[in-house]
Structures are given as C-alpha cells and as structure tokens.
Amino acid sequence: MNKKTIAIVAAGVVIALAITAFTLLNNSLGNNVEIESVIPTQDTASNGTNTANTEAAPAGTAVTAEQLNGAWSIADTSKVYWSVTTSQETVNFVDPSVTGTWNVNLDDASAMTGEGTVEMSALDSGNGQRDEHVKGEDFLSAAEFPQSTFEVESFSELPAEWTEGTAVPVQLTGTMTVKGIEKEVTFDSQAVYSGGQLMLSGTTTVTFADFGLTNPHSIVLDTENELEVRLELVLSK
C-alpha cells in the first residue's frame, strides 16, 4: 500500500470517527424536560389558586394544626427531577413514578417520619436512546436496582402557625439509596398548605461517585461531577 493510499484510508478513518463522535454527541444533547414546581408563584397564591388544587382558600387564611398533623401520602402528580450539567447544557430527567408518606407533627419534629420510593424504569429525559443508556448497566442498572429511595431521619422545626398558600422553610435530612448504595443528604425545601393538600419542593446535590458511578465524558462532551436532585411533591391525606 503506497503513501497516497494510506493517506486516503487515514482520512476516511478520521472522517468516520468524526461522524461517529458527532452522532453520539447529537444523540446525547438536547434538554427536553422543563422542571415544574408544585409551589405556586406569588401571583398565583395571592388569588387563592395553585397548580395542584384550584379550590384553595384565600391566601393568608389561618391553617390549623388539625389540618396539618397526621399521615400524608405522595400523590400521583408528584415528580422527582435529576439534573446533569454538561459542557453544552443542563439536561433534566424526570421521574413521575413516586410513592411515599410524610407523617406531620407540628408539636414534635422528632416524631415526624417520611420516606419515598422512585421507580427508576420511569426515568425520562425525552430521548429514548439516552434514557436506555442511563438506565443500563453502564450507569444505573435499573433492571438490577429498580428502585431508588429516600428515608428521612430528621426534620427541621416547623412553625406552629401556618397560613394558606404561604411557603414554610423545612430541611429534610436522611438516607438516599441509589443502585443499592446509601448516601446521607439534606434537602433544602419549602412546604405549602393549599386547598387541602401539602406541596413540598426541595433540592439537594450529590455526585456520581456517591453512588459508585463514573462521571460520563467523551472526546466531545464533558459532564460535571455534581447532580441536582429535586423533589416536587404533592401530598394528600
């Protein structure tokens, strides 16, 4: 094989690699999921409506302890989001398959309990090829570890007096389990009572390494090591 032939073959290999890299990049790019908060905006709260229930009392109405205390269950309108930031953009994954409970006790925060379970097979970024790769053996191994969980070990103190539609800060500290690996995390959150429902919106940050995962990267795409996990929960008695 002469030098000219070798050069042509080499050029063809480079072009093929470039096309492959572009295809992989193109398939992994694109944020198709917008994060939707369950906490009503100020304008929405002021007229007594919210995204979860349009029959809320006027904002500012006092909420009794009897209304708040007790066992609450995560409704099927709840979602958990995972956000990954790459060198190109932030990609959101949403999981609408969330179940769990929150036992509220305004008199004793230490008596409160909470837990949630997410079905990892429902994880969705709006890109089927990317989703199957993320849920596959290289990353989440969803077939072997179908559920991720969060069990609350402590809540911050909640105020004794609430008002309809007004956000209350609350921290949830507990154990998140992903791919069978446990990690203590704290969700900085806000809770709102409106229309007979509790809405909880909270975020925490973890890393790929926390759960034994390798930070994904390629010759055309870098990914930050940190991921944001966001709870957007609606709870009903």
GULUM-812539 format. One line per 8 residues: number of its first residue (from 1); their letters; for each residue x, y, z of N, C-alpha, C. Coordinates in steps of 0.001 Angstrom, whole numbers, padded with zeros to 6 digits. Layout:
REM residues N
NUM) a) X Y Z X Y Z X Y Z  ...
REM end
This chain:
REM residues 237
1) mnkktiai) 000853 -001189 000000 000000 000000 000000 000894 001245 000000  000699 002124 -000999 001541 003301 -001076 001066 004388 -000118  001899 005451 -000018 001605 006514 000943 000295 007221 000639  000010 007384 -000678 -001220 008073 -001045 -002441 007286 -000600  -002364 005962 -000782 -003476 005099 -000375 -003653 005134 001133  -002514 005074 001863 -002564 005128 003326 -003188 006440 003791  -002806 007545 003121 -003340 008855 003484 -004841 008907 003274  -005298 008310 002160 -006736 008302 001868 -007488 007480 002905
9) vaagvvia) -006926 006299 003251 -007548 005443 004264 -007595 006151 005610  -006480 006796 005980 -006412 007517 007250 -007440 008636 007294  -007563 009352 006160 -008551 010432 006091 -009963 009883 006260  -010196 008703 005636 -011513 008084 005766 -011820 007691 007192  -010802 007172 007910 -010981 006794 009313 -011294 008014 010156  -010552 009104 009918 -010784 010340 010672 -012199 010848 010440  -012632 010836 009179 -013989 011295 008866 -015025 010405 009541  -014789 009082 009512 -015725 008145 010145 -015804 008393 011646
17) laitaftl) -014642 008614 012266 -014621 008893 013700 -015336 010202 014010  -015136 011188 013162 -015792 012481 013372 -017294 012341 013256  -017739 011573 012263 -019182 011356 012090 -019752 010605 013288  -019025 009574 013763 -019469 008807 014927 -019550 009687 016164  -018505 010510 016371 -018488 011405 017526 -019631 012399 017459  -019874 012943 016247 -020973 013903 016092 -022310 013229 016362  -022455 011997 015869 -023713 011269 016087 -023951 011009 017563  -022886 010559 018270 -023014 010315 019703 -023342 011597 020447
25) lnnslgnn) -022674 012678 020061 -022926 013960 020695 -024348 014411 020434  -024786 014293 019186 -026119 014732 018811 -027190 013931 019543  -026933 012630 019734 -027899 011778 020416 -027967 012055 021910  -026878 012604 022474 -026853 012834 023914 -027243 014248 024287  -027344 015129 023298 -027666 016522 023577 -029166 016765 023547  -029554 017919 024070 -030947 018333 023984 -031682 018144 025292  -032015 019253 025948 -032841 019160 027141 -034299 019237 026727  -035041 018171 026977 -036442 018092 026575 -037402 018155 027756
33) veiesvip) -036871 018347 028961 -037708 018323 030162 -037568 019641 030910  -038676 020325 031109 -038689 021542 031908 -039173 021207 033320  -038484 021748 034310 -038856 021480 035699 -040094 022291 036064  -041089 021617 036608 -042341 022252 037013 -042441 022215 038536  -042494 023390 039141 -042588 023461 040595 -044037 023315 041049  -044226 022586 042158 -045570 022448 042719 -045924 023616 043638  -044906 024422 043989 -045161 025591 044837 -045735 026695 043959  -046910 027203 044291 -047497 028259 043461 -046672 029525 043516
41) tqdtasng) -046667 030262 042416 -045986 031548 042398 -046734 032532 043278  -046086 033665 043565 -046719 034660 044425 -048024 035164 043825  -048022 035390 042506 -049229 035879 041859 -050343 034854 041948  -049975 033560 041780 -050970 032503 041857 -051503 032368 043268  -050580 032420 044256 -051008 032259 045640 -051915 033399 046082  -051682 034593 045559 -052429 035754 046030 -053895 035702 045651  -054245 034948 044580 -055649 034860 044228 -056278 033546 044659  -055522 032799 045526 -056104 031620 046150 -056139 030389 045282
49) tntantea) -055337 030338 044215 -055297 029150 043380 -053881 028627 043307  -053734 027375 042890 -052423 026786 042697 -052508 025685 041667  -051352 025165 041258 -051323 024167 040198 -051879 022823 040643  -051950 022574 041939 -052402 021267 042410 -053895 021232 042683  -054463 022341 043113 -055860 022346 043511 -056392 023762 043378  -057403 023973 042552 -057917 025313 042299 -059005 025724 043279  -059253 024902 044323 -060285 025222 045292 -059675 025638 046627  -058507 026242 046589 -057831 026664 047812 -058560 027836 048444
57) apagtavt) -058403 027940 049768 -058929 029110 050467 -058081 030320 050110  -058606 031533 050356 -057808 032730 050052 -056468 032714 050771  -055436 033208 050091 -054111 033269 050709 -054188 034092 051982  -053497 033633 053016 -053496 034330 054300 -054453 033739 055308  -055324 032820 054870 -056227 032147 055796 -055435 031257 056742  -055753 031316 058031 -055030 030509 059017 -055291 029023 058793  -054235 028220 058945 -054318 026768 058822 -054134 026161 060202  -055040 025292 060620 -054985 024722 061967 -054034 023534 062021
65) aeqlngaw) -053586 023224 063231 -052729 022056 063434 -053466 020775 063059  -054763 020753 063288 -055559 019576 062941 -055521 019317 061432  -055507 020405 060658 -055435 020255 059208 -054080 019710 058757  -053028 020064 059484 -051676 019707 059068 -051174 018396 059659  -051472 018148 060923 -050948 016948 061583 -051582 015681 061019  -050773 014623 060973 -051284 013340 060520 -050481 012778 059364  -050997 011699 058799 -050305 010966 057741 -050707 011492 056369  -049697 011874 055586 -049897 012346 054227 -049237 011372 053259
73) siadtskv) -049874 011162 052114 -049321 010264 051094 -048987 011042 049831  -047890 010676 049195 -047473 011321 047952 -048460 010980 046839  -049008 012024 046223 -049996 011849 045159 -049316 011551 043826  -050122 011062 042877 -049529 010631 041604 -049178 011792 040676  -049420 013023 041110 -048974 014189 040336 -047564 014623 040728  -046959 013911 041655 -045611 014248 042135 -044536 013797 041148  -043380 014462 041227 -042264 014130 040343 -040941 014327 041065  -039942 013572 040633 -038565 013775 041063 -037737 014078 039819
81) ywsvttsq) -036893 015104 039918 -036053 015501 038791 -034579 015261 039135  -033811 014839 038123 -032364 014721 038220 -031782 015610 037129  -030880 016498 037491 -030306 017421 036514 -028805 017212 036397  -028347 017029 035163 -026938 016806 034862 -026455 017947 033975  -025363 018600 034372 -024822 019707 033587 -023610 019237 032784  -023683 019427 031489 -022578 019068 030602 -021882 020335 030119  -020858 020150 029307 -020153 021299 028744 -021015 022032 027723  -022149 021435 027358 -023041 022059 026385 -024289 022674 027020
89) etvnfvdp) -024820 022020 028072 -026111 022440 028618 -026423 021636 029876  -027548 021968 030516 -028067 021169 031620 -029211 020315 031097  -029123 019011 031342 -030146 018071 030898 -030932 017589 032117  -032254 017707 032039 -033127 017276 033130 -033744 015916 032826  -033776 015067 033832 -034505 013804 033778 -035661 013911 034765  -036822 013430 034390 -037970 013469 035281 -038444 012045 035542  -038892 011807 036762 -039458 010507 037118 -040791 010745 037822  -041902 010433 037156 -043221 010660 037747 -043736 009502 038588
97) svtgtwnv) -042946 008434 038677 -043384 007253 039427 -042834 007327 040849  -043517 008109 041695 -043057 008392 043058 -044147 008006 044048  -043773 007295 045091 -044700 006966 046173 -044016 007253 047509  -044830 007401 048565 -044239 007632 049876 -045199 008321 050821  -044697 008661 052010 -045530 009251 053050 -044756 010316 053818  -045504 011203 054474 -044944 012175 055408 -045911 012281 056570  -045456 011863 057742 -046258 011981 058953 -045884 013277 059655  -046811 014246 059642 -046558 015585 060146 -046960 015683 061618
105) nlddasam) -046095 016314 062408 -046389 016578 063819 -045800 017941 064162  -046637 018972 064168 -046144 020326 064420 -045636 020500 065840  -046091 019660 066773 -045687 019783 068175 -044327 019163 068444  -043905 018224 067612 -042667 017495 067892 -042027 017054 066576  -041035 017824 066114 -040382 017495 064843 -039696 016134 064893  -039236 015735 066088 -038539 014451 066205 -039485 013271 066016  -040788 013523 066123 -041771 012456 065959 -042210 012303 064503  -041775 013226 063642 -042165 013143 062235 -041345 012087 061507
113) tgegtvem) -041965 011458 060542 -041293 010465 059702 -041633 010739 058243  -040780 010261 057370 -041038 010422 055942 -040201 009466 055125  -040748 009037 054016 -039999 008163 053116 -040596 008247 051719  -039754 007977 050726 -040205 007994 049340 -039473 006969 048503  -040159 006487 047483 -039589 005496 046575 -039829 005935 045135  -038792 005837 044318 -038879 006207 042914 -038574 004983 042058  -039438 004712 041092 -039212 003602 040163 -038293 004090 039037  -037081 003557 038974 -036085 004068 038046 -036398 003736 036581
121) saldsgng) -037247 002752 036341 -037611 002430 034962 -038405 003551 034310  -038983 004453 035136 -039800 005546 034612 -038979 006799 034319  -037670 006761 034580 -036813 007918 034349 -036861 008317 032872  -037041 009617 032617 -037288 010054 031249 -036663 011427 030996  -035854 011521 029935 -035289 012805 029520 -035849 013257 028177  -036811 012505 027658 -037359 012830 026347 -036496 012356 025201  -035485 011539 025488 -034594 010977 024479 -034428 009499 024803  -035144 008648 024084 -035188 007229 024409 -033833 006556 024391
129) qrdehvkg) -033007 006881 023409 -031688 006260 023313 -030836 006640 024521  -030852 007907 024886 -030101 008374 026057 -030637 007730 027329  -031958 007641 027451 -032566 007080 028660 -032198 005624 028861  -032245 004848 027770 -031893 003436 027878 -030434 003265 028281  -029580 004149 027781 -028157 004079 028144 -027972 004395 029621  -028642 005432 030105 -028526 005831 031514 -029082 004751 032435  -030172 004111 032027 -030782 003076 032867 -030095 001715 032713  -029142 001625 031785 -028457 000365 031528 -027348 000065 032511
137) edflsaae) -026612 -000994 032224 -025591 -001497 033154 -024423 -000536 033334  -024182 000337 032356 -023066 001267 032481 -023292 002314 033571  -024572 002557 033903 -024857 003594 034885 -025774 003086 036003  -027081 003203 035846 -027999 002951 036964 -028358 001484 037167  -028156 000656 036182 -028525 -000771 036277 -029943 -000923 036829  -030894 -000252 036170 -032267 -000211 036670 -032925 -001586 036729  -032503 -002510 035890 -033073 -003856 035931 -032691 -004568 037227  -031462 -004343 037677 -030989 -004970 038921 -031386 -004167 040148
145) fpqstfev) -031423 -002832 040003 -031792 -001951 041113 -032961 -001073 040672  -034167 -001638 040668 -035315 -000939 040071 -035809 000275 040851  -035423 000397 042119 -035931 001493 042932 -034805 002296 043575  -035036 003602 043666 -034209 004471 044497 -035104 004982 045624  -034527 005157 046812 -035346 005525 047966 -034720 006678 048739  -035551 007336 049524 -035089 008355 050459 -035877 008189 051747  -035151 007946 052842 -035776 007806 054151 -035308 008948 055045  -036269 009753 055499 -035946 010920 056307 -035609 010488 057728
153) esfselpa) -034493 011018 058234 -034087 010715 059603 -034355 011886 060549  -034430 013105 059996 -034747 014265 060845 -035327 015390 059996  -036249 016127 060624 -036846 017314 060023 -036456 018524 060854  -036319 019665 060204 -036150 020894 060963 -037485 021262 061612  -037416 022129 062621 -038630 022553 063311 -039571 023280 062352  -040844 022951 062434 -041859 023639 061648 -042591 024639 062520  -043015 025782 061975 -043750 026761 062774 -045095 026204 063224  -045556 026662 064368 -046838 026196 064897 -048008 026793 064126
161) ewtegtav) -047785 027963 063517 -048856 028632 062790 -048516 028732 061301  -049444 028292 060467 -049297 028362 059018 -050432 029198 058450  -050211 029718 057250 -051282 030377 056520 -051403 029763 055133  -052624 029765 054632 -052912 029177 053329 -052034 029799 052237  -051351 028953 051488 -050593 029406 050342 -049251 030034 050646  -048843 030055 051914 -047569 030672 052292 -046504 029601 052489  -045359 029785 051851 -044286 028794 051920 -043612 028805 053285  -043302 027627 053782 -042615 027436 055057 -041308 026689 054784
169) pvqltgtm) -040156 027212 055235 -038894 026501 055004 -038792 025251 055875  -038250 024192 055306 -038060 022951 056055 -036886 022193 055445  -036052 021625 056314 -034945 020787 055862 -035243 019330 056195  -034987 018467 055230 -035163 017036 055402 -033798 016375 055267  -033332 015749 056325 -032046 015043 056296 -032295 013551 056439  -031670 012791 055568 -031883 011356 055633 -030976 010603 054678  -031346 009372 054399 -030522 008479 053584 -031147 008263 052217  -030401 008636 051181 -030800 008350 049809 -030066 007097 049355
177) tvkgieke) -030810 006188 048747 -030216 004946 048253 -030430 004851 046754  -029333 004787 046015 -029373 004650 044563 -028420 003524 044176  -028911 002616 043371 -028096 001476 042915 -027566 000669 044108  -028377 000625 045174 -028020 -000143 046358 -027006 000520 047263  -026609 001758 046958 -025596 002474 047746 -026256 003619 048502  -025959 003727 049790 -026573 004728 050646 -025708 005983 050757  -026383 007138 050826 -025702 008419 050986 -026586 009341 051814  -026010 009942 052874 -026770 010908 053668 -026832 012233 052927
185) vtfdsqav) -028032 012777 052797 -028224 014049 052097 -029219 014903 052875  -029210 016197 052571 -030184 017129 053140 -030873 017876 052012  -032190 017826 051997 -032977 018582 051038 -033378 019916 051665  -032930 021002 051071 -033401 022330 051459 -034720 022560 050733  -035788 022741 051508 -037118 022668 050922 -038032 023790 051387  -039154 023867 050704 -040262 024708 051112 -041523 023865 051080  -042398 024092 052057 -043676 023389 052107 -044802 024421 052110  -045872 024090 051426 -047039 024967 051347 -048288 024129 051569
193) ysggqlml) -049195 024645 052403 -050509 024022 052532 -051486 024852 051713  -052226 024191 050823 -053183 024904 049986 -054230 023932 049460  -055485 024317 049625 -056567 023509 049070 -056640 022103 049602  -056275 021914 050875 -056343 020589 051474 -055196 019675 051112  -054162 020226 050473 -053003 019438 050104 -051729 020100 050612  -050697 019280 050772 -049361 019789 051081 -048511 019694 049827  -047786 020762 049535 -046828 020763 048440 -045436 020919 049021  -044514 020088 048565 -043136 020146 049035 -042203 020242 047841
201) sgtttvtf) -041349 021268 047843 -040365 021455 046783 -038997 021568 047435  -038071 020677 047079 -036762 020679 047728 -035666 020184 046816  -034439 020639 047088 -033297 020230 046269 -032123 019790 047136  -031312 018923 046575 -030043 018535 047174 -029060 018260 046038  -027776 018193 046388 -026741 017925 045392 -025962 016685 045787  -025762 015798 044821 -024954 014595 045027 -023940 014516 043890  -023057 013532 043960 -022097 013320 042883 -022263 011924 042297  -021739 011733 041117 -021753 010396 040514 -021033 009400 041431
209) adfgltnp) -019905 009843 041989 -019094 008946 042817 -019827 008512 044086  -020764 009341 044569 -021522 008981 045779 -022205 007634 045633  -022565 007280 044407 -023304 006043 044175 -022540 005072 043272  -021224 005203 043326 -020384 004268 042598 -020440 004408 041101  -020821 005587 040621 -020937 005816 039186 -019733 006590 038663  -019391 006357 037427 -018305 007082 036785 -018865 008296 036064  -018245 009426 036281 -018663 010648 035619 -018557 010467 034108  -019682 010505 033370 -019618 010235 031924 -018968 011380 031157
217) hsivldte) -018113 011033 030219 -017490 012031 029364 -016993 011351 028096  -016743 012155 027099 -016225 011646 025838 -015299 012695 025256  -014785 012429 024078 -013876 013381 023451 -014615 014644 023003  -015936 014569 022990 -016708 015725 022521 -017611 016313 023599  -017673 015678 024788 -018619 016145 025797 -018096 015862 027198  -018027 016901 028030 -017673 016750 029438 -018920 016906 030285  -018926 016234 031428 -020058 016310 032346 -019558 016667 033733  -020222 017625 034371 -019855 017968 035743 -020121 016787 036668
225) nelevrle) -019345 016682 037728 -019466 015545 038631 -020707 015630 039513  -021220 016844 039722 -022374 017025 040608 -023690 016906 039842  -024684 016348 040531 -026037 016257 040008 -026975 016913 041007  -027990 017590 040510 -029022 018123 041396 -030215 017177 041395  -030702 016883 042591 -031915 016081 042746 -032992 017004 043304  -034139 017013 042669 -035198 017949 043045 -036499 017189 043303  -037080 017416 044467 -038385 016849 044802 -039461 017877 044489  -040486 017466 043765 -041668 018295 043546 -042875 017415 043875
233) lvlsk) -043263 017472 045148 -044231 016521 045672 -045543 017183 046060  -046625 016513 045729 -047964 016889 046185 -048437 015766 047097  -048897 016119 048301 -049308 015095 049272 -050747 015327 049699  -051458 014222 049878 -052852 014262 050290 -053072 013352 051483  -054068 013700 052314 -054424 012831 053440 -055371 011738 052972
REM end
